Amino acid sequence: QDWLQSLVPCGHRLCVGCVGRIVNFSAARNSKRRCPFCRQDFVVRRRPPGLVELCLNKFLQGSLPADELRRLPAVLRARMLTRITNCRMLYGERLVELLRDFPGDSLRLSYTVNLKPKDLEIAMPLLAAPLRFVMLENVPMLDDTGLRAILASSAGNVEHLEASTPSESLSGTSLREFAPFMSCLSYLNLSGCKGLTSETLINVAPHVAPTLKVLNLTQCRRLDNQAVLSLASCWRLQRLTLRGLWQIDTG
């Protein structure tokens, strides 16, 4: 309900974007602001920032150290994590504390350029429950050590796994290790995994075949014809993306 705003004095509720459009329209025409429901004049009152916004501002300013983060409720830390847009700050002790007792089943880390595999090794065992949806997008230092830490805690539950544009050292040994336990996986995005080996795909495909429906292997440059042919075992596959596979012989 954070995206709804009450109009004063009528009390009708509109989304923040609609209120902004009404205000801009009335200002351009030098007319009164009227509620679209009752046509009564209204004024805009800015609500004071909530606890999440206050804590988030302190975090982004660097004035919320790790020991203070740890004392915040897990639900509050989880809401902070979902609202952080400058993901370059998600690394080290502060990321560990944000993920401590994390109550959700979905984790998205995008453009976390400072995130190190060691951070994930420390943080993943601290989750309150296994993850079902894991989105790691453009995490340049992500390697098999970091991915192994995630799968060690969530392999049996994960349904959606993205590890796009990771480190070139990610060859997929972590996927090979946990593939026998990934019984729920239906979506796998490995686009930009330039170090992914054919042996990995050949080994993983039979284990995820009963559930896998979507697979993206764009720019996985080390894959060869044998790796692609191994996907024939994935009989439930509905969407397969193969682009930029340099070693594929199409002759």
Secondary structure, DSSP 8 states (H G I E B T S, - for coil): -TTEEE-BTT--EEEHHHHHHHHHHHHHHT---B-TTT--B-B-------HHHHHHHHHHTT-S-HHHHHHS-HHHHHHHHHH---GGG--HHHHHHHHTT---SEEEEES-TT--HHHHHHHGGG-SS--SEEEEES-TT--HHHHHHHHHHHTTT--EEEEES--TT--SHHHHHHGGG-TT--EEE-TT-TT--HHHHHHHHHHHTTT--EEE-TT-TT--HHHHHGGGG-TT--EEE----TT----
